[in-house]
Amino acid sequence: MWAKFLSIKGFETYEDRMGLNERAKMDTQNVPEDVIVVDLPSQEPQIANKLKSINEIVSNRADCNVIIDFDGVEIITSSSISNLIILHKFLHEHGHKLILCNIAFVTKCIFTVAGLDSIFDFADDTSAALAIAHCAT
């Protein structure tokens, strides 16, 4: 079984939009099906739009942990942070985790200054995030 992934370029197909496509480039074996890994675009407002779409997808599917991969993201806006807080709250209420990984130092500082570093789970990379998700189930 493989985790569900959403493409970095946006939603080209219905399957991409609904988070149903698998990401072939994933090197990790035995990834649970109840994990969605999202690669964020590198700039706003695309980041906020993608997170809003993820919130819609997850609200229709409350049976998964979500990993957000920030690789390539340097700055995040309040709109994106708001979407992350909404997603975290929804997942937490349903007994699941939101894990943020591959976060640049500058971006992590934004979470720290805003006092949000204690709310979110952080991982160095996708493999570490998958380990956290595995422990959550």
Residue, then its C-alpha position, 0 to 999 in steps of 0.5 A: m500500500w502507498a500513501k496518497f500524494l497531491s502533485i506539486k503543479g496543482f490539480e490537473t485531474y479529478e484524481d489529483r484534486m481528490g488526493l487519489n493519485e499515488r506518488a511514484k517517486m516515493d522511496t519509502q516502502n510500506v507507507p500506510e494508506d491512511v496518510i496523505v502527503v502534500d507537496l506545497p508549491s514554493q510561493e504564495p498565493q498558490i500555497a494558500n490555495k493548495l492548503k484550502s483545497i487540502n482542507e476540503i479534501v480532508s473534511n470529506r475524509a476524516d480517516c487520515n494523517v496528513i504530512i505537508d512537505f514544505d521543501g522549497v517554501e521560504i515564506i508563508t503568509s497568514s492565510s496559509i497559517s490559518n489554513l494549517i490551523i484549520l486543518h490541524k484542528f479538524l485532524h486533531e478532533h478526529g484523532h489524527k495528526l498534521i505533520l509539517c516537514n522539510i521546513a526552511f529555517v526562516t519558515k520555522c522561525i515564523f511559526t516560533v515567533a507566532g507561538l505556533d511551534s508548540i501546536f504543530d508536529f515538525a519533522d526533518d524530512t518525509s521519512a521522519a514525518l511518516a514515522i511520526a504518522h505511524c506512531a499516531t495510529 
